[in-house]
Amino acid sequence: MPGLQDVTRGRLLYGGDYNPEQWPPHVWPDDVRLMREAGVNLVTVGVFSWAALQPAPDRFTFDWLDTVLGLLHDGGIGVALATPTASPPPWLGHRHPDTLPEGPDGIRRLYGSRNQYCPCAPAYRRAALAITEAVAARYAHHPALRLWHIGNEYGTACHCGHCAERFRGWLRGRYGDLDGLNAAWGTAVWSQRYGDWAEVLPPRRVQYVINPSQDLDYQRFCDAMLLECFTAERDAVRAHNPAVPVTTNFMDFYRHTDGWRWAAAEDLVSLDTYPDPNDPLAAMRAAMSKDLMRSLGGGRPWLLAEQSPGAASWRPVATPIRPGLNRLWSMQAVARGADGVLHFQWRASRQGAERGHGAMLPHAGADSRVHREIRALGAELAGLSEVVGATVPSDVAFVLDWDAWRAVELEHQPHDGFRYTDRVLEYYAPLWRDNVTCDFAPADGPLSRYRLVVVPNLYQVGPAAAANLAGYVTAGGTLVVGPFSGVTDPDERVYTGGWPGPWQDLLGVRVEEHWPLPDGELLDVVSDTLGDFTATMWAEWTVSRGADPVATVRGGPLHDRPVVLRNGHGAGTAWYVATLPSPDAMRRLLRRICAEAGVAPVLPDLPPDVEAVRRGGLLFLLHHDTGKVEIRREGNRDPAPD
């Protein structure tokens, strides 16, 4: 199977999105010259070029792209060629209005922007495959082609009649018949029982609260339809040349596409990430996303497909990133497993919605601070070929489950501010600050190689995940589970008899009541070993079933209820944290758990703003306070030149 190694060919990839259709042909040779001078060796072409390639249903215009690909190839620059199906041309929506997406409010979204398609509309599917086939037939063996880039940032949802029809078919495949559907959705509640498949609809605007199981299944269904679109185009390009790898671009932590399922359908994992320079946690959030991409690919190298070297124009306050920050974040990507650093985009757009977006070649031109940094970064990455293909070791895995994520954020949960990725970040943050490298893993995947497995939240737990995590601890692993876990099964059916459902014996605790706290209320917690601390947002009425209480509530209705518990189970240890401790307390807790599990930092006792990551034979030290980057070779304590 082809992979990223077929694209890198032994050197780190460097470049960005290139949109030559926005510029007259006399600009293109100058672009290639400047790319070569900047060290660019890969550009993504064609993402939004459908209208330029097919200006009318019966007319294709490939001459301009022939010229562009020829210029790039002659300049030694490889191409990630996109199927341009993320942004259909106006003629498709005009002639086939049923291809335009409809919201849950019943209002159809029109063309004039991008992503204006219904994934289930037959006319869209036909048109998307037609342009994909035409592009693949013409360029699948072009010497510049290194990678197929399918679509762009998948996530469009629709609630139209086409979707309703496909949804019913999807539900039949999942539940068999209406009795199975009614049981899974709990339609005895509020007199919602369905007696005919024609009655079943996508979630639309309703008088009160939509059935949560219906909502959850529709999120699963929308994910499945988008994946169908992706795989149809993937198969079309592969048919013309199976030796060219295929990818699409993920977006950080994105609830609407299940990364485990999508990554299994592509040859390599790619990421679009735009950390906010005004966010004090930006570096940490970016590291977490990059760890996720590496993990989705099974630990193999991945591709940073988009970042901005300047401003992100879609932000309410589009502050450019400060000098040196693009280099710092790029090196963070390489340290955490990226074999390529690309940007959006090469040349800044003079018109359109992204006219204020940063670019490798900004509006100020080549004689600019940004472009000088781009050239310097290209030269530096060219000297790091030894890291290509190398892996990133980790003793810790975070369980990430898309169904549990979607389910915990459904309407009418005990606290509507309880957000899945917030819970992940609360556990990831102290480990990142202590320079403990972390992977991510599915709840039912292999875990035995990890010393510690962290489950910040697993609200929805099926039998396979329950058995997998219990087996991990029984065999000697260390597990820590956060609050509001083990509450429902995959049909959103609440476990009875106390929580965390199937894990009461594993964790040695029984939860009788979830006890969310009003905003601003602090829980006073005492602990002989962790020190006293406060907690927020969430608590639980717990009863120990063999676990040792480590921290308990002081005062109030939960007085003396344990909120941190440690339980020996088989040859391993399981922790349950039934609240949201303060950051300092969480750090103390995780330091204790890591010490007991034998998890050590990459380097101990570093200053607070220094991130350390080991990849292959290199140690990366990223100074987020000063922007300095140190790269040490294995066995050499002297840093490489900064």
C-alpha positions in Angstrom: 0.0 0.0 0.0 1.4 3.5 -0.8 2.1 5.9 2.0 3.7 9.1 3.0 7.2 7.6 2.3 6.2 7.6 -1.4 5.6 11.3 -1.2 8.6 12.4 0.9 11.2 10.4 -0.9 13.6 10.9 2.0 13.1 14.5 2.7 10.7 16.6 4.7 7.9 18.1 2.6 7.5 21.8 2.5 5.0 24.1 0.8 1.3 25.0 0.8 -1.9 25.3 -1.2 -1.4 26.9 -4.6 -4.4 28.5 -6.4 -3.0 29.6 -9.8 -6.5 29.9 -11.2 -6.8 33.2 -9.2 -3.9 34.7 -11.1 -3.0 35.5 -14.7 -0.6 33.0 -16.4 2.3 35.5 -16.5 2.4 35.2 -12.6 2.9 31.4 -12.6 6.6 31.2 -13.7 7.4 33.8 -11.0 5.6 31.7 -8.4 7.6 28.6 -9.3 10.9 30.6 -9.1 10.0 32.0 -5.7 8.9 28.5 -4.5 12.3 27.0 -5.5 14.1 29.8 -3.7 12.0 29.2 -0.6 12.7 25.5 -0.6 9.2 24.4 -1.5 9.0 20.9 -2.8 5.2 20.1 -2.6 2.1 22.2 -3.3 -1.6 21.4 -3.2 -3.4 22.3 -6.3 -7.0 22.3 -7.4 -8.9 22.3 -4.1 -11.3 25.0 -5.2 -10.9 24.8 -9.0 -14.1 23.0 -10.1 -15.5 26.0 -11.9 -12.1 26.6 -13.6 -11.9 23.0 -14.7 -15.5 22.6 -15.7 -17.1 25.9 -16.4 -20.3 24.3 -17.8 -21.7 20.8 -17.4 -20.6 19.7 -20.9 -17.2 21.6 -21.1 -13.9 20.9 -19.4 -10.9 23.3 -19.6 -7.7 21.6 -18.6 -5.2 23.6 -20.6 -4.4 26.0 -17.7 -3.8 23.1 -15.3 -1.6 21.3 -17.9 0.6 24.4 -18.0 0.7 24.8 -14.2 1.6 21.2 -13.5 4.3 21.4 -16.3 5.9 24.5 -14.7 5.9 22.9 -11.3 7.4 19.6 -12.5 10.1 21.5 -14.5 10.8 23.4 -11.3 11.2 20.2 -9.3 8.1 20.8 -7.2 5.7 17.9 -6.5 1.9 18.2 -6.5 -0.8 17.1 -4.2 -3.6 17.2 -6.7 -7.1 17.7 -5.2 -10.4 16.6 -6.4 -12.3 19.9 -6.4 -15.6 18.6 -5.0 -15.8 20.6 -1.8 -17.0 23.7 -3.6 -19.3 23.0 -6.6 -19.7 25.7 -9.3 -22.8 27.8 -9.5 -24.1 25.9 -12.5 -24.6 22.8 -10.4 -26.8 24.5 -7.8 -28.6 26.5 -10.4 -29.5 23.5 -12.6 -29.9 21.1 -9.7 -31.2 23.0 -6.6 -31.7 19.7 -4.8 -27.9 19.4 -4.6 -27.8 22.4 -2.2 -27.9 21.6 1.5 -30.9 22.1 3.7 -30.6 23.0 7.4 -32.7 21.5 10.2 -34.8 24.7 9.9 -35.9 23.6 6.5 -34.2 26.5 4.7 -32.0 25.6 1.7 -28.6 27.1 1.7 -27.7 28.7 -1.7 -24.5 28.9 -3.7 -22.2 31.9 -3.4 -19.8 30.5 -0.8 -18.3 27.0 -0.5 -19.3 23.6 0.9 -22.8 24.1 -0.7 -23.6 20.5 -1.4 -25.8 17.7 -0.1 -23.8 14.6 0.3 -26.8 12.4 -0.5 -28.1 14.2 -3.6 -27.7 11.9 -6.6 -26.9 14.8 -8.9 -24.1 16.0 -6.7 -22.7 12.5 -6.4 -22.8 12.1 -10.2 -21.2 15.5 -10.8 -18.5 14.9 -8.2 -17.5 11.6 -9.7 -17.5 13.0 -13.2 -15.0 15.8 -12.4 -13.0 13.3 -10.3 -12.9 10.8 -13.1 -11.9 13.6 -15.6 -9.1 14.9 -13.4 -7.8 11.4 -12.6 -7.9 10.2 -16.2 -5.8 13.2 -17.3 -3.3 13.4 -14.5 -3.0 10.1 -12.7 0.4 9.4 -14.4 1.6 13.0 -14.6 5.2 13.2 -13.4 4.5 16.0 -11.0 1.8 14.0 -9.2 2.9 12.8 -5.7 -0.4 12.7 -3.8 -4.1 12.8 -4.2 -6.0 15.2 -1.9 -9.7 14.2 -1.8 -12.2 17.0 -1.2 -11.5 19.4 1.6 -12.3 19.6 5.3 -15.3 17.3 5.2 -18.1 18.3 7.5 -21.1 19.4 5.5 -24.4 18.2 6.9 -27.9 18.3 5.2 -31.4 17.5 6.3 -33.2 17.4 3.0 -35.5 14.8 1.4 -32.6 13.0 -0.2 -31.0 12.6 3.3 -34.3 11.5 4.8 -34.5 8.7 2.2 -30.9 7.6 2.8 -31.3 7.9 6.5 -34.1 5.4 6.5 -32.0 3.0 4.5 -29.1 3.4 6.9 -31.4 2.8 9.9 -32.8 -0.4 8.3 -29.2 -1.6 7.9 -28.5 -0.8 11.6 -31.7 -2.0 13.3 -33.4 -4.3 10.8 -37.0 -3.3 11.3 -39.1 -0.7 13.0 -39.3 -2.7 16.2 -35.5 -2.5 16.4 -35.5 1.2 15.7 -38.2 1.9 18.3 -36.4 0.0 20.9 -33.1 1.7 20.1 -34.6 5.1 20.1 -36.8 4.6 23.2 -39.8 5.9 21.3 -42.1 4.9 24.1 -41.1 8.2 25.6 -43.3 11.1 24.6 -45.4 9.0 22.3 -42.8 8.9 19.5 -43.3 5.3 18.3 -42.9 4.9 14.5 -45.3 2.6 12.6 -44.1 3.3 9.0 -40.6 4.0 7.7 -42.0 7.0 5.8 -42.6 8.7 9.2 -38.9 8.6 10.1 -37.2 12.0 9.4 -33.8 13.6 10.0 -33.7 15.7 13.1 -35.4 19.0 12.1 -36.6 22.0 14.1 -39.1 20.7 16.6 -41.3 22.2 19.2 -39.2 21.2 22.2 -36.2 18.7 22.5 -35.4 16.3 19.7 -35.1 12.6 20.6 -31.4 12.3 21.7 -31.0 8.8 20.1 -32.4 10.2 16.8 -29.9 13.1 17.0 -27.0 10.8 17.8 -27.9 8.4 15.0 -28.1 11.3 12.5 -24.7 12.5 13.5 -23.4 8.9 12.8 -25.3 8.9 9.5 -24.0 12.2 8.3 -20.4 11.0 9.0 -21.1 7.8 7.1 -22.5 9.7 4.0 -19.4 12.0 3.9 -17.2 9.0 4.2 -19.1 7.4 1.2 -18.4 10.6 -0.8 -14.7 10.4 0.1 -14.3 6.7 -0.6 -16.1 7.0 -4.0 -13.6 9.6 -5.1 -10.7 7.7 -3.5 -11.6 4.6 -5.5 -12.0 6.6 -8.7 -8.5 8.0 -8.5 -6.9 4.8 -7.3 -8.4 3.0 -10.3 -6.3 5.1 -12.6 -3.0 4.8 -10.6 -3.0 2.8 -7.4 0.6 3.7 -6.7 -0.3 7.3 -5.8 -1.2 7.8 -2.1 -4.6 9.2 -1.1 -5.4 11.6 1.8 -7.9 14.2 2.9 -7.4 17.0 5.5 -8.7 16.6 9.1 -9.4 19.6 11.3 -8.0 19.4 14.8 -10.5 17.8 17.1 -13.7 17.7 15.0 -16.8 15.9 16.3 -18.5 15.4 13.0 -16.1 13.0 11.3 -14.9 9.9 13.3 -11.2 10.0 12.8 -10.6 6.3 13.5 -12.9 5.3 10.7 -11.7 8.0 8.3 -8.0 7.3 8.9 -8.5 3.6 8.1 -9.9 4.6 4.7 -6.9 6.7 3.6 -3.2 6.1 2.9 -1.9 8.8 5.2 -3.3 11.3 7.7 -3.3 15.1 7.1 -4.1 18.0 9.4 -5.3 21.5 9.0 -4.6 23.5 12.2 -4.8 27.2 12.9 -3.7 27.9 16.5 -4.9 31.2 17.8 -1.9 33.5 18.6 -4.0 35.3 21.2 -4.8 32.0 23.0 -2.4 31.3 25.9 -3.1 27.6 25.5 -2.5 27.6 21.7 0.8 25.6 21.8 -0.8 23.0 24.1 -3.9 22.7 21.9 -1.7 22.4 18.8 0.4 19.7 20.4 -2.7 17.7 21.3 -4.0 17.9 17.7 -0.7 16.8 16.4 -0.5 13.8 18.8 -4.0 12.9 17.6 -3.0 12.9 13.9 0.0 10.7 14.7 -2.2 8.3 16.6 -4.9 8.1 13.9 -2.2 6.9 11.5 -1.1 4.2 13.9 2.0 6.0 15.0 3.2 6.5 11.4 4.3 10.0 10.1 1.6 12.3 9.0 1.3 15.5 7.0 0.6 19.0 8.3 -1.5 20.1 5.3 -2.5 23.6 6.4 -1.5 26.3 8.8 -1.2 30.0 8.4 2.1 31.9 8.4 0.2 35.0 9.2 -3.4 35.8 10.1 -6.4 33.5 9.9 -8.9 35.7 8.2 -12.0 34.0 9.6 -11.3 34.9 13.2 -13.2 37.8 14.7 -9.8 39.3 15.6 -7.4 38.2 12.9 -4.1 38.9 14.7 -1.0 37.7 12.7 1.3 35.2 14.4 4.3 37.0 15.9 7.8 36.7 14.3 9.3 33.2 14.8 6.0 31.5 15.8 5.4 29.8 12.4 8.8 28.2 12.7 8.2 27.2 16.3 4.8 25.6 15.5 6.2 24.0 12.4 9.0 22.4 14.4 6.4 21.2 16.9 4.7 19.4 14.1 7.9 17.7 13.0 8.8 16.8 16.6 5.4 15.2 17.0 5.6 13.1 13.9 4.9 15.2 10.8 7.0 14.5 7.7 5.7 17.6 6.0 4.9 21.2 6.8 2.4 22.9 4.4 0.5 26.2 4.6 -2.6 27.9 3.4 -1.7 29.3 1.1 1.3 30.1 -1.2 0.2 33.5 -2.6 -2.3 35.7 -0.8 -5.6 36.1 -2.5 -6.4 39.6 -3.7 -10.2 39.0 -3.7 -12.8 36.8 -2.1 -13.5 35.8 1.5 -9.9 34.8 2.3 -8.3 38.1 0.9 -7.1 38.9 4.5 -5.7 35.4 5.2 -2.0 35.0 5.7 0.2 33.4 3.0 3.7 32.3 2.4 3.9 35.1 -0.2 1.8 37.8 1.4 0.4 40.9 -0.2 3.6 42.8 0.8 5.5 40.5 -1.6 8.8 38.6 -1.3 10.5 41.6 0.4 8.5 41.0 3.7 9.0 39.7 7.1 6.7 36.7 6.5 8.4 35.6 3.3 11.9 35.9 4.7 10.8 33.6 7.6 9.3 31.2 5.0 12.6 31.0 3.2 14.5 30.5 6.4 12.2 27.7 7.5 12.5 26.0 4.1 16.2 25.9 4.4 16.1 24.6 7.9 13.7 21.8 7.1 15.8 20.8 4.2 18.6 20.0 6.7 16.4 17.7 8.8 16.0 14.7 6.4 17.3 12.3 9.1 14.0 12.6 10.9 11.9 11.5 8.0 10.0 8.3 8.8 11.0 8.3 12.4 8.5 7.5 15.1 7.6 9.2 18.4 7.7 7.0 21.5 5.0 7.2 24.2 4.0 5.3 27.3 0.6 7.1 27.7 -2.6 6.8 25.7 -5.7 8.8 25.9 -8.9 7.0 24.9 -10.8 9.1 22.3 -14.3 7.9 21.2 -16.4 9.8 18.7 -19.7 8.2 19.7 -19.1 9.1 23.4 -18.1 12.6 22.4 -21.3 13.2 20.4 -23.5 11.6 23.0 -22.2 13.5 26.0 -23.0 16.8 24.3 -26.6 15.9 23.4 -29.3 18.1 24.7 -30.7 17.8 28.2 -27.6 16.5 29.9 -27.1 17.4 33.6 -24.8 20.3 32.7 -25.0 21.8 29.3 -21.5 23.2 29.6 -19.9 19.8 29.9 -17.7 19.5 26.8 -15.8 16.5 25.8 -12.7 18.1 24.5 -12.5 20.3 27.6 -12.3 17.2 29.7 -9.5 15.8 27.4 -7.5 19.1 27.7 -7.8 19.1 31.5 -5.9 15.8 31.6 -3.6 16.5 28.7 -2.5 19.9 30.0 -0.5 18.7 33.1 1.1 15.9 31.1 2.1 18.3 28.3 3.6 20.7 30.9 5.5 17.9 32.4 6.8 16.8 28.9 5.1 13.4 29.0 4.3 12.4 25.4 0.9 11.0 24.8 -0.9 9.0 22.1 -4.6 8.6 21.5 -6.3 5.3 21.1 -9.8 4.0 20.4 -11.7 2.5 23.4 -11.7 -1.0 21.9 -8.2 -0.9 20.4 -4.9 -2.5 21.6 -3.6 -0.9 24.8 -1.1 -3.4 26.3 2.0 -1.4 25.3 1.1 1.6 27.4 2.0 2.0 31.0 -0.9 4.4 31.6 -4.3 4.8 29.8 -6.3 8.0 30.5 -10.0 8.2 29.9 -11.1 11.8 30.7 -14.7 10.9 29.8 -16.4 7.9 28.3 -20.0 8.7 28.9 -21.2 6.1 26.5 -19.6 2.6 26.9 -20.3 -0.5 24.8 -19.5 -4.1 25.8 -16.3 -4.3 23.7 -14.8 -1.1 25.2 -15.8 -2.1 28.7 -14.1 -5.4 28.4 -11.1 -4.0 26.7 -10.3 -1.5 29.4 -11.0 -3.9 32.2 -8.7 -6.4 30.6 -6.0 -3.8 30.3 -6.1 -3.2 34.0 -6.4 -6.9 34.9 -3.2 -7.6 32.9 -1.3 -5.0 34.9 -2.0 -1.6 33.3 -2.8 1.7 35.1 -6.1 3.4 34.2 -7.5 6.7 35.2 -11.2 7.5 34.4 -12.8 10.9 34.6 -16.4 11.8 35.7 -19.7 11.2 34.0 -18.4 7.9 32.5 -20.2 4.6 32.0 -23.6 6.2 31.9 -25.2 4.8 28.8 -24.8 2.1 26.2 -24.3 2.8 22.5 -28.1 3.2 22.0 -28.1 6.0 24.6 -29.9 3.7 27.0 -29.0 4.6 30.6 -27.4 1.9 32.7 -29.4 1.1 35.8 -28.1 0.0 39.2 -25.6 2.8 39.5 -22.6 4.0 37.5 -20.1 3.8 36.0 -22.3 1.0 34.5 -20.1 -2.0 33.6 -17.1 -0.6 35.4 -18.2 -0.6 39.0 -16.0 -3.6 39.9 -13.1 -2.3 37.8 -13.1 1.1 39.5 -14.4 -0.1 42.9 -17.0 2.6 43.1 -20.7 3.0 42.7 -22.1 6.4 41.7 -25.7 6.9 42.8 -26.2 10.5 41.6 -24.5 12.9 39.2 -24.2 16.2 41.0 -23.4 19.1 38.6 -22.4 22.4 40.2 -23.7 25.8 39.3 -21.2 28.0 37.5 -18.8 29.7 40.0 -19.5 27.2 42.8 -16.4 25.6 44.2 -16.2 22.2 45.8 -13.9 22.0 48.8 -11.9 18.7 48.7 -9.4 17.3 51.3 -6.7 14.8 50.7 -3.8 13.6 52.9 -1.7 12.7 50.0 -2.6 15.2 47.3 -3.2 18.2 49.5 -6.4 20.1 49.8 -7.9 21.6 46.7 -11.0 22.9 45.0 -13.0 21.5 42.2 -15.6 22.9 39.8 -18.6 22.1 37.6 -19.1 18.5 38.5 -19.3 16.1 41.4 -20.9 12.8 42.1 -22.6 11.0 45.0 -20.2 8.1 45.2 -20.0 4.9 47.4 -16.8 3.0 47.6 -17.0 -0.7 46.6 -13.5 -1.6 47.6 -11.6 1.4 46.2 -9.5 3.5 48.5 -10.7 7.1 48.9 -7.8 9.4 48.1 -9.7 12.7 48.2 -13.1 13.5 49.8 -15.5 16.4 49.8 -15.6 18.7 52.9 -18.9 20.3 53.7 -22.1 20.7 51.9 -24.5 17.9 50.8 -21.6 15.8 49.5 -19.6 15.9 52.7 -17.3 12.9 53.1 -18.2 11.6 49.6 -14.9 10.4 47.9 -14.2 12.1 44.6 -10.8 10.6 43.9 -10.5 6.8 44.4 -7.8 4.2 43.7 -8.6 0.6 43.2 -6.4 -2.5 42.7 -7.9 -4.7 40.1 -6.1 -7.9 39.0 -2.5 -7.0 38.4 -3.2 -3.4 37.7 -4.6 -0.2 39.2 -7.7 1.8 38.3 -8.4 5.4 39.4 -11.7 7.2 39.3 -11.9 11.0 39.5 -15.5 12.0 40.1 -15.0 15.8 39.8 -13.0 18.4 37.9 -10.0 19.3 40.2 -8.2 22.6 39.9 -5.2 22.6 37.5 -2.6 22.4 40.2 -4.4 19.5 41.9 -4.8 17.7 38.6 -1.1 18.0 38.0 -0.3 16.6 41.4 -2.7 13.7 40.9 -1.3 12.8 37.5 2.3 13.1 38.7 1.5 10.6 41.4 -0.2 8.3 38.9 2.6 8.5 36.4 5.2 7.8 39.1 3.3 4.7 40.2 2.9 3.6 36.6 6.6 4.1 35.7 5.9 6.9 33.3 8.7 9.4 33.0 9.0 12.8 31.2 11.1 13.2 28.1 13.3 15.5 30.2 12.6 16.3 33.8 12.9 19.7 35.5 12.7 21.9 32.4 11.5 25.5 32.7 7.7 25.8 32.5 7.5 27.1 28.9 9.9 24.5 27.3 8.3 21.6 25.4 10.5 18.5 25.0 9.7 15.8 22.4 11.9 12.9 21.3 11.5 11.7 17.7 13.9 9.1 16.4 17.4 10.1 17.2 16.5 13.8 17.8 15.4 15.6 20.9 13.3 18.8 20.2 13.3 21.6 22.8 10.7 24.2 21.9 10.8 27.4 24.0 7.3 28.9 23.9 8.3 31.9 25.8 11.2 33.0 23.6 10.4 31.2 20.3 13.8 29.5 20.4 14.1 25.9 19.0 16.9 23.5 20.1 17.4 20.2 18.3 19.8 17.8 20.0 21.1 14.6 18.4 20.9 11.4 20.4 24.0 11.2 22.6 24.9 14.8 22.0 24.0 17.3 24.7 25.0 20.2 22.5 22.2 21.8 20.7 22.2 22.2 16.9 22.5 25.8 15.8 19.4 27.8 16.4 
